[in-house]
């Protein structure tokens, strides 16, 4: 299901007018993202999460192509897999131009499926405000680190890409208008679900937002690609990278591997998570932030 999702993501990016190379890069970003690359290192994915990713991306493709039957079938399967896949009928209800009865029918079918399976199979007692939101607040350093690790180095490009496209939204294609207009609400719902109703270290939930964040990150990276080579060719920049790396390394060693600071990082004390975290933070500091600070790097959206 992970690799099937990558294939569907490639098709999704091609629909959004990315070239073959950038679409392939988007698949690499998906497969190398911490929630996928470390899927079975704590936090562990449940068996249905890779299927949920596939259904969300297929559902978004069906929504953009106005395939009503496909949207209904995918929404039903999504409701039987994981409730958070209901983000697909949510987008269909509020962000497409289909008639209101059709949009309402799609949402009714998917919601009825979710309620039905809860009614017939039951569910375990769970207090989200205690085991979710309150748990995350009590472990704030761990919460911040795992939230960053949902996309790592691609967080800033993703958010910058949203801003970039929003500034030029009047000239967007139909597909991009649906994607962009639904991004704030979908990102808020998915991240809010992870922060308030679950534990943030279960970043597999927040990663359901990848159909929105990955295209935005690619769009920003494409617009800044011409700035990367001159940046890397500057001698002072390379020396600064070495300095930042050394400073960053010793800071991380002090913060993450010594306990006398009294910082509780929970599952982030896992060596694998720390190493991947070092890499993502370091790349953000020495590559993404300098590109972001350079003037005139945002490409005009077309």
Secondary structure, DSSP 8 states (H G I E B T S, - for coil): -HHHHHHHHHHHHHHTT--HHHHHHHHHHHHHSHHHHTTTSSS---TTHHHHHHHHHHHHHHHHTT-HHHHHHHHHHHHHH-GGGGHHHHHHHHHS-S-HHHHHHHHHHHHHHHHHHHHHH------HIIIIIHHHHHTHHHHHHHHHTTTTTHHHHHHHHHHHHHHTGGG--HHHHHHHHHHHHHHHHHHHHHHHSS-TT-TTTGGGGHHHHHHHHHHHHHHHHHHHHHHHH-HHHHHHHHHHHHHHHHHHHHHHH-STT----GGGGSHHHHHHHHHHHHHIIIIIHHHHHSTT-S----
